[in-house]
Amino acid sequence: MNVTVIGTGYVGLVTGACFSEFGVQVICVDRLAEKIAALKRAEMPIYEPGLEDLVRRNASAGRLEFTTDAREAIRSALVIFIAVGTPPANDGSTDLRHVEAVAREIGQNMDGYKVVVTKSTVPVGTSHKVRLWIEEELKASDKKVNFSVVSNPEFLREGAAIGDFMRPDRVVMGSEDGDDQAMAIMKDLYRPLFLNETPFVLTNLVTSELSKYAANAFLATKISFINEISLLCDKVGGDVQGIARAMGLDNRIGKKFLHAGPGYGGSCFPKDTLSAAHFAREQGTRFEIVEAAINVNQRQRSYALDKIVEACDGDVQGKSVAVLGLSFKPETDDVRESPALDIIAGLQERGARIQAFDPQAMSQASRLLPDVDLCKDAYEACTGADVLVIITEWNQFRMLDFNRIKSLLNEPRLVDLRNIYEKAAMVSQGFVYWSIGRA
Ligand SMILES: NC(=O)c1ccc[n+]([C@@H]2O[C@H](COP(=O)([O-])OP(=O)(O)OC[C@H]3O[C@@H](n4cnc5c(N)ncnc54)[C@H](O)[C@@H]3O)[C@@H](O)[C@H]2O)c1
């Protein structure tokens, strides 16, 4: 089977590479010529563990190709995935301009039956709009071509994307009423996962589209929930990690996404929660839980910033802050909506200087943080700083040499926004220590 993936970002590249690993013939398309040129040289545009090997192996086997030529890629494929970005518009709704551009391009170039799949996260009704956009283009060129539209949202996590794609908790696919042909083709494409007994949720377009927002809204709410508990813990002297453990051991709750910290970030939760809330309002109702989760998340970022200011005796003006971790979570170089960006901006507004280090996100961050001193490692970041702040819990920050750090910092102060150290151990090493919800 021939598959084309349009949009070669975190999702498109992983999707294309993984399908080619299943033995499918894949073409990945992107409009960015430099990105495609780099991929042809097997240079990855993103940091994602295991991706480079997968791409190299399948590209050399001739199963995975990269191009900017959407026309040929559309014509040669039976299944076309739309995996372009769906950023938030100013009012919180989803900007569908990239999806529309691709749908129209498909309509302009389609010359035979295709299954067009929305893999991007899109509001309810978008797959139907994809049909209308394609039909408009077909009509404009007086072509009569039959096609199907399928919704197949992606649930992978950055940093664990390949494992998530190859061994997902579930695959969700929605088709138009009675379109058995499209479902049969999609099942055939995903056959390796069917054989693995991966659960499949086969449904209609609306249910499939909404399931992605429901899942992300729920996970974001879980994070905001534990962050609210962390505030209470700080007030009354509880330990949020103990509470998360006590809650998480209950199988009905589960232990994941119960880590207090500086709030969720990344390219999905912030925009998907906003979009879900906006969509509910458009429908004349309210998604009140998710609205609360969004507000709590914003407050948590300010709360994290306040902790750092408190650690600097209430004033960061003229102080140097060592920041460890810029990506929104470990094992990715993605800094989109990272809490680190907001926190750094808040510190700079208050007159602080920032010395930062991240194991993978330095080049992504450098574009967004022109006034930050980007350091070669954690120890350089600490040199001459007045306080050390851990924002992202990369593994290499879990075993820092605190004797060395103490000798480099002006003052032995640590603000651990991910609760990766024990207060008693840090105090015994001579540090003044702040964390989240472990007063
Ligand atoms: N990143 C994640 O962890 C994740 C997880 C699940 C779902 N999603 C969803 O998947 C979608 C893609 O996200 P992403 O993080 O991969 O985005 P991304 O920004 O990394 O990649 C999008 C790519 O699409 C390309 N593009 C845009 N318009 C194009 C066009 N007209 N023709 C060809 N290429 C075009 C861009 O150049 C870019 O390379 C979004 O809807 C996102 O919400 C993302």
The ligand as a Gaussian input file, in Angstrom:
#p B3LYP/6-31G(d) Opt

LIG

0 1
 N        3.305000      17.049000      18.857000
 C        2.575000      16.170000      19.496000
 O        2.976000      15.609000      20.522000
 C        1.193000      15.824000      19.002000
 C        0.559000      14.685000      19.513000
 C       -0.711000      14.358000      19.036000
 C       -1.329000      15.171000      18.095000
 N       -0.685000      16.287000      17.639000
 C       -1.358000      17.093000      16.615000
 O       -0.772000      16.779000      15.351000
 C       -0.733000      17.945000      14.519000
 C        0.693000      18.219000      14.082000
 O        1.438000      18.527000      15.224000
 P        3.039000      18.580000      15.178000
 O        3.502000      18.781000      16.561000
 O        3.550000      17.424000      14.393000
 O        3.238000      19.926000      14.329000
 P        4.592000      20.506000      13.732000
 O        4.453000      21.971000      13.768000
 O        5.768000      19.859000      14.365000
 O        4.571000      20.007000      12.197000
 C        3.673000      20.450000      11.252000
 C        4.383000      20.410000       9.893000
 O        3.420000      20.677000       8.870000
 C        4.075000      21.431000       7.856000
 N        3.073000      22.096000       7.022000
 C        2.217000      23.095000       7.358000
 N        1.434000      23.409000       6.308000
 C        1.792000      22.597000       5.292000
 C        1.354000      22.420000       3.958000
 N        0.376000      23.187000       3.465000
 N        1.931000      21.473000       3.209000
 C        2.922000      20.700000       3.707000
 N        3.392000      20.807000       4.960000
 C        2.843000      21.740000       5.741000
 C        4.960000      22.389000       8.627000
 O        5.991000      22.911000       7.805000
 C        5.476000      21.465000       9.744000
 O        6.694000      20.827000       9.360000
 C       -1.389000      19.057000      15.353000
 O       -2.740000      19.111000      15.055000
 C       -1.168000      18.588000      16.772000
 O       -2.142000      19.106000      17.648000
 C        0.561000      16.616000      18.053000

